[in-house]
Amino acid sequence: MGELFATAARGALMGNRGRFHHADGTLGKRRFSTRRWICCVLSFKNRSARTVWGEGYTELFFHDEVTALAAGHRPCFECRRSDARAFMAAAGFDSVEPMDRALDQERRERQTKRTHPMRWGDLPAGAVALVDGVATAWSGASAFTWTKPGWRGVETPLAATSVEALTPPTTIRALVQGYCPDMRLC
């Protein structure tokens, strides 16, 4: 739902929403400073050694790409160029700016996480929805609920179950059209 928290679990990807921390490393009320929310690899061109929440932007970390996509991020065009191109094409966009505008409108309402009503059976593999108020991912074969250490397998909801998708519609479209995210669901 967009909360930030510290955990001993190691993330697979880094997220960037711009700089929204203060010089002393504390957070204000904002949780983004740009509409371009990207997810990056942890090491790229010797950039793995850095200061978290340094000068340039507030670094966030995601358990896997499914988590990052559900938060409203998309692959980075610098460090994940082939993934970013595949995502953009599968989402039906020819350029980045309109895609980022669409994602921005779909992922939040002011500072609140935006959800989208649908049926569980309509979720593609890699999408996340609230099922009875719990973030639940679909692998295409099994359901998993979110916990701070990672995903935990649960009983798959019935196809007709009404859910609130956390994954934005643009991303759901990309998943339906064949974009295959990194899923660390087990």
Buried (B, 14 or more C-beta within 10 A) or exposed (E): EBEEEEEEEEBBBBBBBBBBBEEEEEEEEEBBEBBBBBBBBBEEEEEEEEEEBEEEBBBBBBBBBBBBBBBBBBBBBEBBEEBBEBBBBBBEBEEBEBBBBBBBBBBBEEEEBBBBEBBBEBBBBBBBBBBEEEBBBBBEEBBBBBEEEBBEEBEBBEEEBEBBBBBBBBBBBBBBBEBBBBBBBE
